[in-house]
Amino acid sequence: MRIRTAAPLALAAATALAGSLLATAPASAASHQGGLHLGKIQYDSPGKDTRTNTSLNAEYVDIHNNGKSKLALKGYRLKDDTGYTYTFPAYTLGAGKTVRVHTGKGGNGGAHVYWNRGSYVWNNTGDKARLFKPGGALLDSCSWSKGSGVKVCH
């Protein structure tokens, strides 16, 4: 009799242990394997907020492709809590590469694209960046409260 009850108990204990190990694994590791995700966010432009183009471009969001193939980002959208939206034009991000989305004005090229705004997007006291696929599905998000001016996501 003991053998019959011990086996189900051992199985239940092993299942519970495996479930708890899976539950404690970082969600970002599982959800971002082979995909696009938010990286470093400079939400408070260094220095005084002067609204100059230099200051605006020092506010940015890095988006990283940790996949094994390049991704066409046309139609992907980056949004803040207020609803300000940057929509990617035709742009391809290589495998293992990062693109920096600057708030201010500039010419898109290389690893830099520009929102072409004349005012700041990201709130220094707290905000949430969201990255959406062209069809509207949420791909990644990252939030912060008042802090150092920089948030490193995932």
N, C-alpha and C positions, 0 to 999 in steps of 0.2 A: 503494500500500500504506500509506503513512504516513497518509493521510486516513482510511482505514478503521480503523486502530488508534487514531488520535487522537480520533475521535468517541466510541468507547466509553469511552476513558479520561476524556475531558471529562465525559461523562455520569456516570460513576462518581464523579468528583471532585465534581461538582455535587450528586449525591445524598448523598454523605457529608457535604458541607458543610451541606446542608439538614437532614439528620438530626441533626448535632451542634448546630445552632442550635435545633432543636426540643427536644433533650434538655436544653439549658441554660435553657430558659424556666422560670420559676418554676411549680412544680406547683400552688401555691395559686391562681395567676391562672387557670389552666385549669380547675381542679376547683371553683372557687367562683363562677364567673360565673353570675349569676342564681340564687343559692342562699343557704342558711343556713350560717353558720359561726361558730366560736368567735372572740371578740375578746379584749378585755382580761380577764385573770384576776388578781384580788387574792387570792393564795393565803395571804398572811401578813397578818392584820389589823394595821393600824398600831398601834404602842404595845405594851404588855404584854398577853399573852393572858389576859384576866380571866374569860372565858366569860360575860360579861354580854351581854344581847341586843344592846346597841350594838356591842360588840366582834365578836360573831358576824355581825352584819349588815354589818360593814366587810370581811368576807370574801365575795367574790362572783365570779360569772362573767358576762361580757357575751356575749350571742348576737346576732349581727347578720344581718339579711335584706338582702342586697345585690341582691335580685331586683327585678323591675319590677311585681310584684303581691304582695298581702298573702298571708300563709301562716297556716293554722290549725295551731297547735302541739299540740293535744290529743293526748296519747299519746307525744309525743317525750320521750326520756329523756336526762338528763345524769348521767354516772357518773364516779366516781374509780377509782383502782387497787384500792382495798379492796372496792369493790362498792356503796358508798353510792350510792343512786339517787334523783334527783329526777325525777318524772314530771309533765309539764305537764298542768294541768287545761284546761278550755276556755279558750283564749287565742289571740287573733289578733295577729300581728305585721305591721305595715304595711310596705310596700315602702320600703327604705332606712332602716328603723328598727332600734333595738336594745332588747332587754329585758335587765334585770339580774336574775340569780338570786342572791338573798341567802341566806346560810346560816341565819340566825336566824329569829325569828318576826315576823310582820307581816301586813298585809292586802294581798292582791294587787290591783294597780290601776295604771293608767298604764303606765309602762315598768319596773315593779318587781314581781317575784314573790318569794315567800319559801318556803324549804325547811322552815321551822318546826322546826329542830333545836335542841337544847340543848348541842351540842358541835360543834367545828370539823370540817370535811370534808377540806379540802385540806392535805396535808402540806407543811410549810415546807422540808423537806430534799429534796423531790423527789416528784413525783406525775404523773399523766396524766389530763386531762379528756377525756371521750369524749361525743360527741353522737350519739344513735341515732334513727333514724326509728321510727315506731310499729310497723312490721313487723319491726324488729330489725336492719336494715342500718345499719352504721356510716356516719355522714354526715361527721364531722370529728373530729379529735383534736389535742391539744396537750399537750406534756410539758415539764417543767422539772426542774432540779436546784436545790440550795440557791443562793439568789441574793438579789435585792433585795426580794423579797416580791411582785413584780408581773411577770407574763409577758404580753406582747402577742403574740397569735397572728395569723398571716396579716396 
